[in-house]
């Protein structure tokens, strides 16, 4: 009975979109120093166009830069600051993880933990930048 319950839980997690459940924000070492990552080690980005407000990335922008979704309250792991975490409601009602008020995103071309392919790139009206554990955007790169 317990084995079946575990199998059902594992299958349920496998069917969820990335970042949709148990949204975790942590830190990892990179060529830019310590940066924010999700619980799988995938790089998180913010865009200067959003500032510390709601997301302005929809349509083709959100296809290239998928929002980091959460079904509940996000949690901090590693060196991330739990008091900096929050969510913002997107059009359609889904919750996007924020860090110090900045909505967080992934880059669609990054498929492995530790990849950083679009640091400080200007697209969709703003610069896409990785973040330090204190929430500061990294401008080099």
Secondary structure, DSSP 8 states (H G I E B T S, - for coil): -HHHHHHHHHHHHHHS-TTSSS-EEEEEEETTEEEEEETTS-B-EEETTTTTSS----THHHHHS-B-EESS--EE-TT--GGGEEEEE-TTS-EEEEETTEE-B--TT--STT----TTEEETTEEEEEB-TTS-B----
